[in-house]
Amino acid sequence: MSGVSVTKDAEDAVPTADLVVLSNVNKHFGALHVLQDIDLTIARGEVVVVIGPSGSGKSTLCRTINRLETIDSGAISIDGKPLPHEGKELARLRADVGMVFQSFNLFAHKTVLENVTLGQIKVRKADKKAAETKARALLDRVGVGAQADKYPAQLSGGQQQRVAIARALAMDPKVMLFDEPTSALDPEMINEVLEVMQQLARDGMTMVVVTHEMGFARSAANRVVFMADGKIVEEASPEEFFSNPRSDRAKDFLSKILHH
Amino acid sequence: MFDFLEGYDLLGAFWMTVKLTVLSGIGSLVLGTVLAGMRVSPVPLMRGFGTVYVNVVRNIPLTVIIVFSSVGLADVFGMTLGAADDFDALAFRLAILGLSAYTAAFVCEAVRSGINTVPVGQAEAARAIGLSFTQVLMTIVLPQAFRSVIAPLTNVLIALTKNTTVAAAIGVAEAALLMKEMIENEAQLFLITAVFAFGFVVLTLPTGLILGWVGKRMAVKR
């Protein structure tokens, strides 16, 4: 995956170590100011975990990066290029940004295999054989190779989410966005998904992960971003953040989730 | 008892009804789906066109539309649809045009309600892997939407089958025109109407049963 990025870099006018840059991003939902002057830079190969209380804007932040949510002001660029508006350009960019949703969103009328080959065939114009070979390899990698010919509704939540990860990986994304990937899962299925994500992180994938899984944040994150009320309150390495949070808001949040 | 049927081409008339139904059905399905696509598109002009079309066309009586396509399009504007010298063929084609244009408004609304049953996450996931609006619609949203609206579309198709009788107004030799002719010439009024009513039930009842079964088979499991 990083090999692809490096060759892309050589072609680009502005080679940069920063893959995703958000500067001064603002967004409102009606009267609610969900994102307030967000500045965030994500380096190539970095794993950034975004945590914070419900309604703090972390999911919205994640969704603005591939423009599933539009922003009111500010700028977002990916790999040195500003985020395009609607149209073909935007579609091309989205193909380079993998996204995993809380509710999996596997295409319900297509088999697991078709879910993973669709983007390769329709967007990357790969031929069917090559797409299937790659899809099967990815499904094996996330441990659901045996389910390739089933429909999403026949799989458990954990299996569906791993298929969703394979579907995103099939596009060879430069960065992967995870929007609360384990929040809709039964407790015993959370680990199987987190393990796949851990493996991805070890393989050097650039990842933005919105999650409530503090264990994952501790073990896999390069950096923890703590959000509250639409603002980034604190950014720190996981050790620093969990052992010695600076802001009162973070201390309060951690005290509520860590001490039962 | 059924002697009065002699000398009339009953099967030919109902065959014309079937041809009108099938061809208008295809025409309205295509046009209605395009209209539904327009009504959910991100382009305001397209949305506006779709909305205006549906609200204008579905509120005009079908008879007016059919007569307009004959009197207005053909007689005034000289539209011949490739059948300038053949009155019967022209009337047939104009009837299909009118029926398709009218039924498309209802197909559009049925398909649009189907689109609304597809969870928004399906379209989001499709956009997130880089599919264009048209690709999202054609490969992800519409295939799921159609499966959930087979029942309402069946209603539209049955209504269309019966609506083809309006084509008699511009002289298309379908079932209703023959019925009118027979009522004028024969004495068995009750039997004549019963025969034609039965003919339509024979056409529409299997349609409903078969499509009902198809709808159950095709339902998307979530």
Interface residues (C-beta under 8 A of the other chain):
Chain A: N66 L68 E86 K88 A91 R92 L93 R94 A95 D96 V97 G98 M99 F101 S103 N105 L106 F107 A108 H109 L118 G119 K122 V123 Y151 A153 Q154 A164 R167 A168 M171
Chain B: P42 P119 G121 Q122 E124 A125 A126 R127 A128 I129 G130 L131 S132 Q135 T139 I140 P143 Q144 R147 V220 K221 R222
